[in-house]
Amino acid sequence: MAGTQQATVCEAAEARDQVQELLSAHRPAIDEISMIDALLVTSELVTNAQRHGDGLSGFSAWIVADRLEVTVADRSRRQPVTAVGREKFAVGGYGWPMIQQLTACVIIIPTSGGKAITVSIPLTFASAGPLMPSPV
């Protein structure tokens, strides 16, 4: 395991910061598209836990070989849903298909207090140069 970030996070921004720190420290460097995909998936998972999962109850991220593994736990046993089959402007259900498209694997495990979703995000390594400018 190349690196791990496991910390208490309360917001999607904190989770993204943890993932960006983990990926930025990795050598060889992670390419920009992989970084963006990882941050987008992380943000969506944490936001879903807060909006639809009765609150975030756990977060961890780690790198294994050529992928980032992210686990987000929440307090609901309800499974994620998509907007397929709903009225055109229904609220919610659009992020889950995006998560599935940007990840190689999604595992949902029931827990005593809700569920944990673990995703595997493929990483590509940069040839040279900086990944992304640091937020100001």
C-alpha positions as CSV (number, residue, x, y, z in Angstrom):
1,M,0.0,0.0,0.0
2,A,1.7,3.2,-1.2
3,G,-0.1,5.6,1.1
4,T,-3.3,6.0,3.1
5,Q,-5.4,8.9,4.2
6,Q,-7.8,8.1,6.9
7,A,-9.1,11.0,8.8
8,T,-12.4,12.4,10.1
9,V,-14.0,14.5,7.5
10,C,-17.3,16.3,7.7
11,E,-17.5,17.9,4.2
12,A,-16.8,16.9,0.6
13,A,-14.1,19.6,0.5
14,E,-12.2,18.0,3.4
15,A,-12.3,14.6,1.7
16,R,-11.1,16.1,-1.6
17,D,-8.2,17.8,0.2
18,Q,-7.3,14.4,1.8
19,V,-7.3,12.7,-1.6
20,Q,-5.4,15.5,-3.4
21,E,-2.8,15.4,-0.7
22,L,-2.5,11.6,-1.0
23,L,-2.3,11.6,-4.8
24,S,0.1,14.6,-4.9
25,A,2.6,12.9,-2.7
26,H,2.6,9.7,-4.8
27,R,5.6,8.9,-7.0
28,P,5.5,8.4,-9.9
29,A,3.2,11.4,-10.2
30,I,-0.4,10.9,-11.0
31,D,-1.6,12.6,-14.2
32,E,-4.1,15.5,-14.1
33,I,-7.1,13.6,-15.6
34,S,-6.7,10.8,-12.9
35,M,-6.5,13.5,-10.2
36,I,-9.7,15.2,-11.5
37,D,-11.6,11.9,-11.8
38,A,-10.5,11.0,-8.2
39,L,-11.6,14.3,-6.8
40,L,-14.9,14.3,-8.6
41,V,-15.8,10.7,-7.4
42,T,-14.7,11.5,-3.9
43,S,-16.8,14.7,-3.8
44,E,-19.8,12.9,-5.2
45,L,-19.6,10.0,-2.7
46,V,-19.3,12.2,0.3
47,T,-22.0,14.6,-0.9
48,N,-24.3,11.6,-1.5
49,A,-23.6,10.3,2.0
50,Q,-24.6,13.6,3.4
51,R,-27.7,14.2,1.2
52,H,-29.1,10.8,0.8
53,G,-27.3,8.6,3.4
54,D,-28.4,10.2,6.7
55,G,-24.9,11.6,7.2
56,L,-21.3,10.7,6.7
57,S,-19.9,8.1,9.2
58,G,-16.5,7.2,7.8
59,F,-14.0,8.1,5.1
60,S,-10.7,6.6,4.0
61,A,-8.6,6.6,0.8
62,W,-5.5,4.6,-0.1
63,I,-3.4,3.8,-3.2
64,V,-2.9,0.2,-4.3
65,A,-0.7,-0.3,-7.4
66,D,-2.3,1.7,-10.2
67,R,-5.6,2.6,-8.5
68,L,-7.1,4.7,-5.7
69,E,-9.4,3.0,-3.3
70,V,-11.9,5.3,-1.6
71,T,-14.4,4.1,1.1
72,V,-17.3,6.3,2.2
73,A,-19.6,5.1,5.0
74,D,-23.0,6.6,5.8
75,R,-25.9,5.9,8.2
76,S,-28.5,4.6,5.7
77,R,-29.0,1.1,4.4
78,R,-30.7,2.6,1.2
79,Q,-28.9,1.7,-2.0
80,P,-27.9,4.4,-4.4
81,V,-30.4,5.2,-7.2
82,T,-30.2,6.7,-10.6
83,A,-32.4,9.2,-12.4
84,V,-33.3,6.6,-15.1
85,G,-37.0,6.4,-15.4
86,R,-37.8,9.5,-13.5
87,E,-39.4,12.7,-14.7
88,K,-37.0,14.9,-16.8
89,F,-36.1,17.4,-14.1
90,A,-36.2,15.2,-11.0
91,V,-33.8,16.1,-8.2
92,G,-30.9,13.6,-7.6
93,G,-29.8,10.3,-9.2
94,Y,-27.4,11.8,-11.7
95,G,-24.1,11.3,-9.8
96,W,-24.3,7.6,-9.3
97,P,-24.0,6.7,-13.0
98,M,-21.0,9.1,-13.2
99,I,-19.4,7.3,-10.2
100,Q,-19.9,4.0,-11.9
101,Q,-18.4,5.3,-15.2
102,L,-15.3,6.7,-13.6
103,T,-14.5,3.7,-11.4
104,A,-13.3,0.2,-12.2
105,C,-15.2,-1.4,-9.3
106,V,-17.9,-0.4,-6.8
107,I,-18.6,-2.5,-3.7
108,I,-21.5,-1.7,-1.3
109,I,-21.3,-3.4,2.1
110,P,-24.1,-3.2,4.7
111,T,-22.8,-2.2,8.1
112,S,-24.4,-2.3,11.5
113,G,-25.0,1.5,11.2
114,G,-25.8,1.8,7.5
115,K,-23.5,1.0,4.5
116,A,-20.0,1.5,3.2
117,I,-19.3,2.1,-0.4
118,T,-15.8,1.3,-1.7
119,V,-14.7,2.4,-5.2
120,S,-11.6,1.6,-7.2
121,I,-10.5,4.5,-9.4
122,P,-7.9,3.7,-12.1
123,L,-4.8,5.9,-12.0
124,T,-2.6,7.0,-14.9
125,F,0.9,8.3,-14.1
126,A,2.2,11.6,-15.5
127,S,5.2,11.7,-17.7
128,A,6.5,14.9,-16.2
129,G,5.5,18.3,-14.9
130,P,3.0,19.5,-12.2
131,L,-0.4,17.9,-11.8
132,M,-2.6,20.8,-10.8
133,P,-2.1,24.2,-9.3
134,S,-2.6,24.3,-5.5
135,P,-5.8,26.0,-4.4
136,V,-5.2,29.5,-3.1
